[in-house]
Amino acid sequence: EGVKTENDHINLKVAGQDGSVVQFKIKRHTPLSKLMKAYCERQFSSCCLPVARLHRQGLSIRQIRFRFDGQPINETDTPAQLEMEDEDTIDVFQQQTGGCC
């Protein structure tokens, strides 16, 4: 019992556009939506609140894009499906809403 625990988990880094890096430990077969929501809650305190409250501050999880090796990550993807390795980095981008600046 407990033999597989080291291989069952993976440490992933999530790098924001501002240079911040947050580290997460997640099971290889857990959907990345769990990591995405945790990052969202940690970085933007109100990002996961109902849309009606978005005008105050924070970002909706729909305004954030997660990418691994340049490819978009879906909420249903798992580290195993994306062949992620320990200490890999996920990049986070705020979705542009049009116009410049």
N, C-alpha and C positions, 0 to 999 in steps of 0.2 A: 504494500500500500504506500502511496506517495512517491513511487519510483518515477512516474512520468511528470511530476509537477514542474520540474525545470523545463521540460520540453513543451509542456502545455501552455506556458505563458511566454509572452514576448514583450520586450520593452520597446516602445515606440516614442519618437520625439515628434512633436507638432510645432512647426516653425511658423510664426506669424510674419506678416509683412513688416512689422515694426522691429523685427530682429529678436523678439521674445521666443523662447523655446520652453515648452511644457512637456514633461515626460509622463508617459502613461504605461502601466503594466496591464496587459489584456490577454485573455486566452486566445489562442490561435484560431479557434472556431467560433468566437463570439462576433456577431455582426458589428461592423465599425460604427454603426449608428450610436452605440453606447459611448464610444470614445468621442464622437462628434458632439453629442449632447453634453457630455462632461466638459469638454473644452469650451463649448459655447457658454455654459453656465459659469465657468471659472473666469473666462476672459470678458464676457459681456453679461453683467448680472441680470439684465432683463431681456436678453435675446430670446429666451424660450417662452416668454409670456405671450398671451393672446395678442393678435394683431392690433386690436384696439388700443393697446398700451404702447405700441412701438414708437409712437411719435415723441414720447418722452426722452428716452435714451436707450442705447443698446441696439442690438441687431437681431433680426430674425435669423434662425438657422438657415432659412431659405436664401438669405443674402450672403451666406458664407459658402465658399467653394473649397473643398478639400481635394488635393491632388497628390498622387504618389507616382514618382517617375514620369511626371508630366501628364499622367492620365487621370481623368476625374474618378473620384471614389463614390460609389453608390452606398446608401445606408445599409443595404443588405450584404455588401461585400464583407469578407472576413480576411484577416491577415493570411490565413492559409491559402485562400483562393487567389490572392494577389502575390503569393510567394514572397511575403515580407520576411525579412530576417531581423534578428535582434539588433536594436539600435538604429533601425531604418528611420528615415525622416519623412513625415507627411507635411506638405506645404499647405498653408491656408491663405486664401485670397478673399477680399471683400468684393462681391460682385458689383461691377460698374452698372450704374443706372442710366447711362446715356449722357450726352453732352461732354464737355471737357471740364477738367478741374473737379 
